[in-house]
Amino acid sequence: MEFIPIYAGILGIFIAVGLFILVLTKDSGSGKIEDISNKIHLGAMTFIKREYSILFMFVAIVAILIFFSNLGPNTMFAFLLGAFCSALAGFFGMYTATKANSRTTQAAHINGLSDALNISFFGGAIMGMSVAALGVLGLGILYIFFGEDPSTAHIIHGFGMGASSVALFSRVGGGIFTKSADVGADLVGKVEAGIPEDDPRNPGVIADNVGDNVGDVTGMGSDIFESYCGAIIATIAIASSLGSDYPTEEMMFIPLMLASVGLLCSFAGIVFVKIVSNSFTDPSSSLRFGTLSSALAFIVASYFLVKSFSLEIGIWYSIIAGALGGMIIGLVTEYFTAGKPVSEIAKSAETGSATVLIKGLSVGMVSVVVPILTIVIIIFVSNAFTGLYGVGIAAVGMLATVGMTMAIDAYGPIADNAGGIAEMADLGEETRKITDNLDEVGNTTAAIGKGFAIGAAALAALAIITAYIAEVSSHHGSNLDLSLNNPYVLIGLFIGGVFPYFIAALTMTAVGDAAFEMIKEIRRQFKEIPGLLEGKAEPDTVKCVDIATSAALKKMILPGASAVALPIIVGFSLGPETLGGVLGGALLSCVMLALTMANAGGAWDNAKKYIEKGNFGGKGSEAHKAAVVGDTVGDPFKDTSGPSMNILINVMAIVSLVIAPLL
């Protein structure tokens, strides 16, 4: 039975490869479609190669430090395996996305909505299945060698640290790239030059489309991957510390079995989307049906799995709490980024950009309440039935169908790219109408995906922190004192609480600085290239891609290195109790900042699109100009700084868990 996760992982990889081959069989178009798609693909590949070369050096240095520490070569191997699986999932997903975009455009132009939806969704499903399969396979291999013995289970923690390290750099670097390009292209193109979005005359448009892939495919994929693996690792760690009064072996192994079952349920959901795609005129209905069907199938299957292991039924209740909690957080995010608050922000644009910013920030702040209360309920319910082990199981339950969740999230940037290609290739109003429909749904699924990722990261981080406390306590021989009357804990709470604000400031500043360079370059080209604005000359898109790439790679180093270094510095200088306080303070700040930023940014974005549909004056109106300002401010909120918070807390938690035996 212990080989089932490995078999499931291998099956998932075969499914991902099969979907990739299926996508490649579709017509990729010719002429302008092919040319534009090739530019996007080349830009994305250039970025990821340069990013991974820096990542390789960082991973190599950390691996050497682990090897010569008391953690030893086995933990180093686990660390390298985690980094490799995370990087491979990101690379494969992005490579596929940049191949699926032109095929989606061609399908929309020739065959219509249903075929275009299937291609773009299958492109996203490749990323989803890659994340799930590589996570289960990597952890399954490590479990065979180290996980069955509680005394060596801590070696698996290195896998999570490797995945988290790659995720942080991918998310921060991709976020800086995509938003510097987006902000630069929007401010100079739409606001100053008065040309449409995705206009081929704009030198920043290709970089903007590249950014959709490196930020929302590779970045989001690595984000979800590290939460997914972190939840499984933390649950195994908690189970290993429970002692002989519990069925330790079964409780350690069931997280991997749940992930394996979730992978199969995700594939079933992907198949359901294909089956019902012709039955719904609205693409969102097909995607929602697939998501709900995979989640319900997982809940039913997990019941029989828990019973087959002869475990307490309370474990199943914890699984339900996590799965339903993830759905609630997603629905709340959808409301605040696509519901009534969006039209209210759009209406506020009639009185200028200041009121747009005020209203958007208030929406972002109030959107925190229900997700936080949902997390509280998940913790309460799961703890009531199965103790702190239940918190880890709830996190696994929320993330088990990650293949489906990631599929609908990665679908978004593919659809967005398809719309951009249709506009630049001048394929006509009918084609653009189809791609706009897909893109609109993609914006909503991307916002839901961000909300889900934040909730999942919070639960996963909480589970890892619980595992850290158990690990340190087992080495101390007594419980770790994390009471509020301990001054060292209070010191840690304040350090941890302020650190996410420091990282958010770094990433916001990075986007602003990079966008400044992008704006100067786009202005220069409009001014110095004769006939560019008249459409008689070609822009230098390569230069803009290079500016965004260089800025992203330079600016991602400090936030990434800081997140890894802080737990090590605090742990070895101020002790494990202070580090526990740091993790608690950082968890609260990260979750609340992430929700505020992601939802405010998503609401600003959709408010602009709501006006562009003809409301409150439509495109070119004063309200539209005000909404563009809100959208521009929201871009780094929702795609750079906000998502970085998810990974920040997980990186800090998993690094703390890895070094726990050394404290």
C-alpha positions as CSV (number, residue, x, y, z in Angstrom):
1,M,0.0,0.0,0.0
2,E,2.9,2.4,0.7
3,F,3.6,2.5,-3.1
4,I,0.2,3.8,-4.0
5,P,1.2,7.5,-3.8
6,I,4.1,6.7,-6.1
7,Y,1.8,5.0,-8.6
8,A,-0.7,7.9,-8.4
9,G,2.1,10.4,-9.0
10,I,3.4,8.5,-12.1
11,L,-0.2,8.2,-13.4
12,G,-0.7,12.0,-12.9
13,I,2.5,12.7,-14.9
14,F,1.2,10.5,-17.7
15,I,-2.1,12.3,-17.7
16,A,-0.3,15.7,-17.8
17,V,1.8,14.5,-20.7
18,G,-1.2,13.1,-22.5
19,L,-3.1,16.5,-22.1
20,F,0.0,18.2,-23.4
21,I,0.1,16.0,-26.5
22,L,-3.6,16.6,-27.0
23,V,-3.1,20.4,-26.9
24,L,-0.2,20.2,-29.4
25,T,-2.4,18.4,-31.9
26,K,-4.7,21.5,-32.2
27,D,-4.2,24.1,-34.9
28,S,-1.8,26.8,-33.7
29,G,-2.7,29.3,-36.4
30,S,-0.3,31.0,-38.8
31,G,0.8,34.4,-39.9
32,K,0.4,37.0,-37.2
33,I,-1.1,34.5,-34.7
34,E,2.0,32.3,-34.9
35,D,4.4,35.3,-34.8
36,I,2.9,36.9,-31.7
37,S,2.7,33.5,-29.9
38,N,6.3,32.8,-30.7
39,K,7.4,36.2,-29.2
40,I,5.4,35.5,-26.0
41,H,6.9,31.9,-25.8
42,L,10.4,33.2,-26.4
43,G,10.1,35.9,-23.8
44,A,8.7,33.5,-21.2
45,M,11.4,31.0,-21.8
46,T,14.2,33.6,-21.6
47,F,12.8,34.8,-18.3
48,I,12.5,31.4,-16.7
49,K,16.0,30.3,-17.8
50,R,17.6,33.4,-16.3
51,E,15.4,33.1,-13.1
52,Y,16.2,29.4,-12.7
53,S,20.0,30.0,-13.2
54,I,19.8,32.3,-10.1
55,L,17.6,29.8,-8.3
56,F,20.1,27.1,-9.0
57,M,22.9,29.0,-7.3
58,F,20.7,29.7,-4.3
59,V,19.6,26.1,-4.0
60,A,23.2,24.9,-4.4
61,I,24.4,27.1,-1.5
62,V,21.6,26.1,0.8
63,A,22.1,22.4,-0.1
64,I,25.8,22.7,0.8
65,L,25.0,24.3,4.2
66,I,22.5,21.6,5.0
67,F,25.0,18.9,4.0
68,F,27.6,20.2,6.4
69,S,25.1,20.9,9.2
70,N,23.8,18.3,11.7
71,L,20.8,17.8,9.3
72,G,23.0,15.7,7.1
73,P,23.0,14.4,3.5
74,N,19.5,12.9,3.7
75,T,17.8,16.2,4.4
76,M,19.9,17.8,1.7
77,F,18.6,15.2,-0.8
78,A,15.0,15.9,0.3
79,F,15.6,19.6,-0.1
80,L,17.0,19.2,-3.6
81,L,14.2,16.9,-4.6
82,G,11.6,19.4,-3.4
83,A,13.3,22.3,-5.3
84,F,13.5,20.1,-8.4
85,C,9.9,19.0,-8.4
86,S,8.6,22.6,-7.8
87,A,10.8,24.0,-10.6
88,L,9.8,21.3,-13.0
89,A,6.1,21.8,-12.4
90,G,6.5,25.5,-13.0
91,F,8.6,25.1,-16.1
92,F,6.3,22.5,-17.7
93,G,3.2,24.5,-16.9
94,M,4.5,27.7,-18.3
95,Y,5.9,26.0,-21.4
96,T,2.4,24.5,-22.0
97,A,0.6,27.7,-21.4
98,T,2.6,29.6,-24.0
99,K,1.8,26.8,-26.5
100,A,-1.9,26.7,-25.6
101,N,-2.6,30.5,-26.0
102,S,-2.4,30.6,-29.9
103,R,-4.3,27.4,-30.2
104,T,-7.1,28.9,-28.0
105,T,-7.1,32.0,-30.3
106,Q,-7.3,29.9,-33.4
107,A,-10.1,27.7,-32.0
108,A,-12.1,30.8,-31.0
109,H,-11.6,32.2,-34.5
110,I,-12.5,29.0,-36.4
111,N,-14.5,26.7,-34.1
112,G,-16.2,28.9,-31.5
113,L,-16.5,29.1,-27.7
114,S,-16.7,25.5,-26.7
115,D,-13.5,24.4,-28.5
116,A,-11.6,27.4,-27.3
117,L,-12.7,26.7,-23.7
118,N,-11.5,23.1,-23.9
119,I,-8.1,24.0,-25.2
120,S,-7.4,26.8,-22.7
121,F,-8.7,24.7,-19.8
122,F,-6.7,21.6,-20.9
123,G,-3.6,23.9,-21.0
124,G,-4.3,24.9,-17.4
125,A,-5.1,21.3,-16.4
126,I,-1.6,20.3,-17.4
127,M,-0.2,22.7,-14.7
128,G,-2.7,21.4,-12.2
129,M,-1.9,17.7,-12.8
130,S,1.8,18.4,-12.8
131,V,1.6,20.1,-9.4
132,A,-0.4,17.3,-7.9
133,A,1.5,14.5,-9.5
134,L,5.0,15.8,-8.7
135,G,4.1,16.6,-5.1
136,V,2.6,13.1,-4.4
137,L,5.5,11.4,-6.3
138,G,8.3,13.3,-4.5
139,L,6.8,12.9,-1.1
140,G,5.8,9.3,-1.8
141,I,9.5,8.4,-2.6
142,L,10.7,10.1,0.5
143,Y,8.1,8.4,2.7
144,I,9.2,5.0,1.5
145,F,12.8,5.7,2.7
146,F,12.3,7.9,5.7
147,G,8.6,8.4,6.6
148,E,7.6,5.0,8.0
149,D,10.0,5.5,11.0
150,P,9.0,8.4,13.2
151,S,12.6,8.9,14.2
152,T,13.6,9.8,10.6
153,A,10.4,11.4,9.4
154,H,11.9,14.9,10.0
155,I,14.1,14.3,6.9
156,I,11.0,14.8,4.7
157,H,10.8,18.4,6.0
158,G,13.6,19.3,3.6
159,F,11.3,18.6,0.6
160,G,9.0,21.4,1.8
161,M,11.9,23.8,2.3
162,G,13.1,23.1,-1.2
163,A,9.6,23.6,-2.7
164,S,9.1,26.8,-0.6
165,S,12.5,28.3,-1.7
166,V,11.7,27.9,-5.4
167,A,8.1,29.1,-4.8
168,L,9.1,32.4,-3.1
169,F,11.5,33.4,-5.9
170,S,9.1,32.3,-8.6
171,R,6.2,34.2,-7.1
172,V,8.1,37.4,-6.3
173,G,10.1,37.4,-9.5
174,G,7.1,36.6,-11.7
175,G,5.0,39.1,-9.9
176,I,7.5,41.9,-10.3
177,F,7.9,41.1,-14.0
178,T,4.2,40.9,-14.9
179,K,3.2,44.0,-13.0
180,S,6.1,46.2,-14.2
181,A,5.1,45.3,-17.7
182,D,1.4,45.7,-17.1
183,V,1.6,49.1,-15.3
184,G,4.0,50.5,-17.9
185,A,1.9,49.3,-20.9
186,D,-1.3,50.6,-19.4
187,L,-0.1,54.0,-18.2
188,V,1.7,55.0,-21.4
189,G,-0.6,53.1,-23.9
190,K,-4.1,53.5,-22.5
191,V,-3.8,56.7,-20.4
192,E,-1.2,58.8,-22.3
193,A,-1.4,57.6,-25.9
194,G,-5.1,56.7,-25.8
195,I,-4.6,53.4,-27.6
196,P,-6.6,50.2,-26.7
197,E,-5.3,47.4,-24.4
198,D,-3.2,44.8,-26.3
199,D,-2.6,47.2,-29.2
200,P,0.3,45.9,-31.3
201,R,1.7,49.4,-31.5
202,N,2.5,49.3,-27.7
203,P,6.1,48.0,-27.1
204,G,5.1,46.8,-23.6
205,V,2.2,44.5,-24.8
206,I,4.4,41.4,-25.4
207,A,6.1,41.8,-22.1
208,D,2.6,42.1,-20.5
209,N,1.5,38.8,-22.1
210,V,4.7,37.1,-21.0
211,G,4.1,38.3,-17.5
212,D,0.7,36.6,-17.4
213,N,2.5,33.3,-17.8
214,V,5.5,33.8,-15.5
215,G,3.4,35.3,-12.8
216,D,0.0,33.6,-12.9
217,V,1.1,30.2,-14.2
218,T,4.7,29.5,-12.9
219,G,4.3,31.7,-9.8
220,M,0.8,30.5,-8.8
221,G,1.7,26.9,-9.5
222,S,4.8,27.0,-7.3
223,D,2.7,28.9,-4.6
224,I,0.0,26.1,-4.5
225,F,2.7,23.4,-4.8
226,E,4.5,24.5,-1.6
227,S,1.2,24.8,0.4
228,Y,0.1,21.4,-0.9
229,C,3.4,19.7,0.1
230,G,3.7,21.8,3.3
231,A,0.2,20.6,4.5
232,I,1.1,16.9,3.9
233,I,4.5,17.2,5.5
234,A,3.2,19.0,8.5
235,T,0.5,16.4,9.1
236,I,3.0,13.6,8.8
237,A,5.2,15.5,11.3
238,I,2.3,16.0,13.8
239,A,1.3,12.3,13.6
240,S,4.9,11.2,14.2
241,S,5.0,13.1,17.5
242,L,1.7,11.7,18.9
243,G,3.2,8.7,20.6
244,S,2.2,5.1,21.1
245,D,-1.4,5.8,22.2
246,Y,-2.3,6.5,18.6
247,P,-2.2,4.5,15.4
248,T,0.9,6.5,14.4
249,E,1.7,4.6,11.2
250,E,-1.8,4.9,9.7
251,M,-2.0,8.6,10.8
252,M,1.3,9.4,9.2
253,F,0.4,7.7,5.9
254,I,-3.1,8.8,5.3
255,P,-2.2,12.4,4.2
256,L,-0.4,10.9,1.2
257,M,-3.3,8.6,0.5
258,L,-5.7,11.5,0.6
259,A,-3.5,13.4,-1.8
260,S,-3.5,10.4,-4.1
261,V,-7.3,10.1,-4.1
262,G,-7.6,13.9,-4.6
263,L,-5.4,13.6,-7.7
264,L,-7.7,11.0,-9.2
265,C,-10.8,13.1,-8.3
266,S,-9.1,16.2,-9.9
267,F,-8.7,14.2,-13.1
268,A,-12.4,13.2,-12.9
269,G,-13.3,16.9,-12.5
270,I,-11.2,17.8,-15.6
271,V,-13.1,15.1,-17.6
272,F,-16.4,16.5,-16.4
273,V,-15.6,19.9,-17.7
274,K,-14.9,18.5,-21.1
275,I,-18.2,16.5,-21.0
276,V,-20.4,19.4,-20.0
277,S,-18.6,22.2,-22.0
278,N,-21.2,21.9,-24.8
279,S,-24.1,22.0,-22.3
280,F,-23.5,25.5,-20.9
281,T,-23.3,28.8,-22.8
282,D,-21.4,30.3,-20.0
283,P,-17.8,28.9,-19.5
284,S,-17.9,29.7,-15.8
285,S,-20.8,27.1,-15.3
286,S,-18.7,24.4,-16.8
287,L,-15.7,25.2,-14.7
288,R,-17.8,25.5,-11.5
289,F,-19.4,22.1,-12.3
290,G,-16.0,20.5,-12.6
291,T,-14.7,22.1,-9.4
292,L,-17.8,21.0,-7.3
293,S,-17.9,17.5,-8.8
294,S,-14.2,16.9,-8.0
295,A,-14.6,18.2,-4.4
296,L,-17.7,16.1,-3.8
297,A,-16.1,13.0,-5.2
298,F,-13.1,13.6,-2.9
299,I,-15.3,14.0,0.2
300,V,-17.1,10.7,-0.6
301,A,-13.9,8.8,-1.4
302,S,-12.1,10.1,1.7
303,Y,-14.9,8.6,3.9
304,F,-14.2,5.1,2.6
305,L,-10.5,5.7,2.9
306,V,-10.7,6.7,6.5
307,K,-12.9,3.7,7.3
308,S,-10.5,1.4,5.5
309,F,-7.7,2.6,7.7
310,S,-9.9,2.0,10.8
311,L,-9.3,5.5,12.0
312,E,-11.7,7.8,14.0
313,I,-14.5,9.3,12.0
314,G,-13.5,12.7,13.4
315,I,-10.6,12.7,10.8
316,W,-13.2,12.6,8.0
317,Y,-15.1,15.5,9.7
318,S,-11.8,17.5,9.6
319,I,-11.4,16.7,5.9
320,I,-14.9,18.0,5.3
321,A,-14.2,21.1,7.3
322,G,-11.1,21.9,5.1
323,A,-12.7,21.1,1.8
324,L,-15.9,23.1,2.5
325,G,-13.8,25.9,4.0
326,G,-11.8,26.2,0.8
327,M,-15.1,26.5,-1.2
328,I,-16.4,29.2,1.1
329,I,-13.2,31.3,0.9
330,G,-13.4,30.9,-2.9
331,L,-17.0,32.0,-3.1
332,V,-16.4,35.0,-0.7
333,T,-13.5,36.1,-2.9
334,E,-15.7,35.8,-6.0
335,Y,-18.3,38.0,-4.4
336,F,-15.8,40.8,-3.5
337,T,-14.0,40.7,-6.8
338,A,-16.9,40.1,-9.2
339,G,-20.1,41.0,-7.3
340,K,-21.8,44.1,-6.0
341,P,-18.7,45.7,-4.5
342,V,-17.2,45.9,-8.0
343,S,-20.1,48.0,-9.4
344,E,-19.9,50.2,-6.2
345,I,-16.2,50.9,-7.0
346,A,-17.1,51.6,-10.6
347,K,-19.8,54.1,-9.5
348,S,-17.3,55.8,-7.2
349,A,-15.1,56.5,-10.3
350,E,-17.6,59.1,-11.3
351,T,-16.1,61.4,-8.7
352,G,-12.4,60.7,-9.5
353,S,-9.5,58.4,-8.8
354,A,-9.3,59.3,-5.1
355,T,-12.8,57.9,-4.3
356,V,-11.9,54.8,-6.4
357,L,-8.9,54.2,-4.2
358,I,-10.8,54.8,-1.0
359,K,-13.7,52.5,-2.0
360,G,-11.3,49.8,-3.2
361,L,-9.3,49.7,0.0
362,S,-12.4,49.5,2.1
363,V,-13.6,46.6,0.0
364,G,-10.3,44.8,0.4
365,M,-10.3,45.4,4.2
366,V,-13.9,44.1,4.8
367,S,-13.2,41.1,2.5
368,V,-10.9,39.8,5.2
369,V,-13.6,39.2,7.8
370,V,-15.4,36.1,6.4
371,P,-12.3,34.2,5.2
372,I,-10.7,34.7,8.6
373,L,-13.8,33.5,10.5
374,T,-14.0,30.6,8.1
375,I,-10.4,29.6,9.0
376,V,-11.3,30.0,12.7
377,I,-14.2,27.6,12.3
378,I,-12.1,25.1,10.4
379,I,-9.5,25.2,13.3
380,F,-12.3,24.9,15.9
381,V,-14.1,22.0,14.2
382,S,-11.0,20.0,13.3
383,N,-9.4,20.5,16.7
384,A,-12.6,19.5,18.4
385,F,-12.6,16.1,16.6
386,T,-9.0,15.2,16.2
387,G,-6.9,17.8,18.1
388,L,-4.1,19.7,16.4
389,Y,-3.6,16.7,14.0
390,G,-7.0,17.6,12.6
391,V,-5.8,21.1,11.6
392,G,-3.2,19.4,9.3
393,I,-5.8,17.0,8.0
394,A,-8.1,19.9,7.3
395,A,-5.3,21.6,5.3
396,V,-4.8,18.4,3.3
397,G,-8.6,18.2,2.7
398,M,-8.6,21.8,1.4
399,L,-5.7,21.1,-1.0
400,A,-6.2,17.5,-2.0
401,T,-8.0,18.4,-5.3
402,V,-5.3,20.9,-6.1
403,G,-5.1,19.5,-9.7
404,M,-8.6,20.8,-10.4
405,T,-8.1,24.1,-8.5
406,M,-4.8,24.8,-10.3
407,A,-6.4,23.9,-13.6
408,I,-9.1,26.6,-13.5
409,D,-6.5,29.1,-12.1
410,A,-3.9,28.5,-14.9
411,Y,-6.7,28.6,-17.5
412,G,-7.1,32.3,-16.8
413,P,-3.7,33.6,-18.1
414,I,-4.1,31.3,-21.2
415,A,-7.4,32.9,-22.0
416,D,-6.0,36.4,-21.3
417,N,-3.1,35.7,-23.7
418,A,-5.6,34.4,-26.3
419,G,-7.5,37.6,-26.2
420,G,-4.3,39.6,-26.6
421,I,-3.2,37.6,-29.6
422,A,-6.7,38.0,-31.2
423,E,-6.5,41.8,-30.7
424,M,-2.9,42.1,-32.0
425,A,-3.6,39.8,-35.0
426,D,-6.8,41.8,-35.8
427,L,-9.0,38.8,-36.0
428,G,-12.3,40.7,-35.8
429,E,-15.1,41.5,-33.4
430,E,-16.6,38.0,-33.3
431,T,-13.3,36.3,-32.3
432,R,-12.6,39.0,-29.7
433,K,-16.0,38.6,-28.2
434,I,-15.3,34.9,-27.6
435,T,-11.9,35.5,-26.1
436,D,-13.2,38.4,-24.0
437,N,-15.8,36.0,-22.6
438,L,-13.1,33.5,-21.7
439,D,-10.9,36.2,-20.3
440,E,-13.7,37.6,-18.1
441,V,-14.2,34.2,-16.6
442,G,-10.5,33.8,-16.3
443,N,-10.2,37.0,-14.2
444,T,-12.8,35.6,-11.8
445,T,-11.2,32.2,-11.6
446,A,-7.8,33.8,-11.0
447,A,-9.3,35.9,-8.1
448,I,-10.9,32.8,-6.6
449,G,-7.6,31.0,-7.0
450,K,-5.8,33.7,-5.1
451,G,-8.4,33.6,-2.3
452,F,-8.1,29.8,-2.1
453,A,-4.3,30.0,-2.2
454,I,-4.3,32.4,0.8
455,G,-6.7,30.2,2.8
456,A,-4.7,27.1,2.0
457,A,-1.4,28.8,2.8
458,A,-2.8,29.9,6.2
459,L,-4.0,26.4,7.2
460,A,-0.8,24.8,5.8
461,A,1.4,27.3,7.7
462,L,-0.6,26.7,10.9
463,A,-0.1,23.0,10.5
464,I,3.6,23.5,10.0
465,I,3.9,25.8,13.0
466,T,2.1,23.1,15.1
467,A,4.6,20.6,13.8
468,Y,7.5,23.0,14.7
469,I,6.2,23.2,18.3
470,A,5.9,19.5,18.5
471,E,9.4,19.0,17.0
472,V,11.1,21.5,19.4
473,S,9.2,20.1,22.4
474,S,10.3,16.6,21.6
475,H,13.9,17.7,21.5
476,H,13.6,19.8,24.7
477,G,11.9,17.1,26.6
478,S,9.2,19.5,27.7
479,N,6.5,21.6,26.1
480,L,7.6,24.9,24.4
481,D,6.5,27.9,26.5
482,L,4.6,30.1,24.1
483,S,2.5,32.0,26.7
484,L,1.9,35.7,26.2
485,N,3.6,36.5,29.6
486,N,6.9,35.2,28.1
487,P,8.8,38.4,27.0
488,Y,10.7,36.4,24.3
489,V,7.4,35.3,22.8
490,L,6.1,38.9,22.7
491,I,9.4,40.0,21.1
492,G,8.8,37.4,18.4
493,L,5.2,38.4,17.9
494,F,6.2,42.0,17.1
495,I,9.1,40.9,14.8
496,G,6.9,38.5,13.0
497,G,4.0,41.0,12.7
498,V,6.1,43.7,11.1
499,F,8.2,41.5,8.8
500,P,5.4,41.0,6.1
501,Y,5.0,44.7,5.9
502,F,8.7,45.0,5.1
503,I,8.5,42.4,2.4
504,A,5.3,44.0,1.0
505,A,7.1,47.3,0.8
506,L,10.1,45.8,-1.0
507,T,7.9,44.1,-3.6
508,M,5.7,47.2,-4.1
509,T,8.8,49.4,-4.5
510,A,10.3,46.9,-6.9
511,V,7.2,47.0,-9.2
512,G,7.2,50.8,-9.0
513,D,10.9,51.1,-9.9
514,A,10.7,48.5,-12.7
515,A,7.5,50.2,-14.1
516,F,9.4,53.5,-14.1
517,E,12.1,52.0,-16.4
518,M,9.4,50.4,-18.6
519,I,7.5,53.7,-18.9
520,K,10.6,55.6,-20.0
521,E,11.4,52.9,-22.6
522,I,7.8,52.9,-24.1
523,R,7.7,56.7,-24.2
524,R,11.1,56.7,-25.9
525,Q,9.9,54.3,-28.6
526,F,6.8,56.2,-29.3
527,K,8.9,59.4,-29.6
528,E,11.9,58.0,-31.5
529,I,10.5,55.3,-33.8
530,P,8.9,57.1,-36.8
531,G,5.4,55.9,-37.7
532,L,5.0,53.7,-34.6
533,L,1.8,55.3,-33.3
534,E,0.4,55.3,-36.8
535,G,0.9,51.6,-37.1
536,K,3.5,51.9,-39.9
537,A,6.5,50.6,-37.8
538,E,7.3,47.7,-35.5
539,P,8.0,48.3,-31.8
540,D,11.1,46.9,-30.1
541,T,9.3,44.4,-27.8
542,V,12.5,42.5,-26.9
543,K,13.9,45.5,-25.1
544,C,10.8,45.8,-22.9
545,V,10.9,42.1,-22.0
546,D,14.6,42.5,-21.1
547,I,13.8,45.5,-18.9
548,A,11.1,43.5,-17.0
549,T,13.3,40.4,-16.7
550,S,16.4,42.3,-15.4
551,A,14.3,44.2,-12.9
552,A,12.5,41.2,-11.6
553,L,15.6,39.1,-11.2
554,K,17.5,41.9,-9.3
555,K,14.6,42.8,-7.1
556,M,13.5,39.3,-6.1
557,I,16.8,38.4,-4.3
558,L,16.4,40.5,-1.1
559,P,12.8,39.5,-0.3
560,G,13.6,35.8,-1.0
561,A,16.8,35.7,1.0
562,S,15.3,37.7,3.9
563,A,12.4,35.2,4.3
564,V,14.9,32.3,4.5
565,A,17.3,34.1,6.8
566,L,15.0,35.6,9.4
567,P,13.9,32.3,11.1
568,I,17.5,31.1,11.1
569,I,18.8,34.4,12.7
570,V,16.0,34.6,15.3
571,G,16.1,30.9,16.1
572,F,19.8,30.7,16.8
573,S,20.1,34.1,18.4
574,L,16.9,34.5,20.5
575,G,15.8,30.9,20.8
576,P,12.9,28.6,19.7
577,E,10.3,30.5,21.9
578,T,11.0,33.8,20.1
579,L,10.9,32.0,16.8
580,G,7.5,30.6,17.7
581,G,6.3,34.1,18.4
582,V,7.7,35.3,15.1
583,L,5.7,32.6,13.3
584,G,2.5,33.5,15.1
585,G,2.8,37.2,14.4
586,A,3.8,36.6,10.8
587,L,0.9,34.2,10.2
588,L,-1.7,36.8,11.2
589,S,-0.1,39.7,9.3
590,C,0.5,37.6,6.2
591,V,-3.0,36.3,5.9
592,M,-4.7,39.7,6.5
593,L,-2.4,41.6,4.2
594,A,-2.7,39.0,1.5
595,L,-6.5,39.0,1.6
596,T,-6.7,42.8,1.7
597,M,-4.3,43.3,-1.2
598,A,-5.5,40.4,-3.4
599,N,-9.2,41.3,-3.1
600,A,-8.8,45.1,-3.4
601,G,-6.7,44.6,-6.5
602,G,-9.1,42.1,-8.1
603,A,-12.1,44.5,-7.3
604,W,-10.3,47.5,-8.9
605,D,-9.4,45.4,-12.0
606,N,-13.0,44.3,-12.5
607,A,-14.4,47.7,-11.8
608,K,-12.4,49.0,-14.7
609,K,-13.7,46.3,-16.9
610,Y,-17.3,47.0,-15.7
611,I,-16.9,50.6,-16.9
612,E,-15.4,49.4,-20.2
613,K,-18.6,47.4,-20.9
614,G,-20.4,50.8,-21.3
615,N,-21.3,51.6,-17.7
616,F,-20.8,55.1,-16.2
617,G,-19.6,56.5,-19.5
618,G,-17.7,53.6,-20.9
619,K,-14.2,53.6,-22.4
620,G,-12.5,57.0,-22.6
621,S,-14.8,58.6,-20.0
622,E,-13.5,60.4,-16.9
623,A,-14.8,57.5,-14.8
624,H,-12.8,55.1,-16.9
625,K,-9.6,57.1,-16.5
626,A,-10.2,57.1,-12.7
627,A,-10.8,53.4,-12.7
628,V,-7.6,52.8,-14.7
629,V,-5.7,54.5,-11.8
630,G,-7.3,52.1,-9.3
631,D,-6.5,49.2,-11.5
632,T,-2.9,50.3,-11.8
633,V,-2.5,50.6,-8.1
634,G,-4.2,47.2,-7.6
635,D,-1.9,45.4,-10.0
636,P,1.0,45.0,-7.7
637,F,-1.5,44.5,-4.8
638,K,-3.1,41.4,-6.3
639,D,-0.3,39.9,-8.4
640,T,2.9,40.7,-6.6
641,S,2.8,41.8,-2.9
642,G,-0.5,40.0,-1.9
643,P,0.5,36.6,-3.3
644,S,4.0,36.9,-1.9
645,M,2.5,36.8,1.6
646,N,1.2,33.2,1.1
647,I,4.7,31.9,0.4
648,L,6.4,34.1,2.9
649,I,4.7,32.5,5.9
650,N,5.1,29.0,4.5
651,V,8.8,29.6,3.8
652,M,9.4,31.0,7.3
653,A,7.4,28.1,8.9
654,I,9.1,25.3,6.9
655,V,12.6,26.7,7.5
656,S,11.8,26.8,11.2
657,L,10.6,23.2,11.1
658,V,13.7,22.1,9.3
659,I,16.1,23.8,11.8
660,A,14.0,22.7,14.8
661,P,16.3,19.7,15.6
662,L,19.2,22.1,15.7
663,L,17.7,24.7,18.1
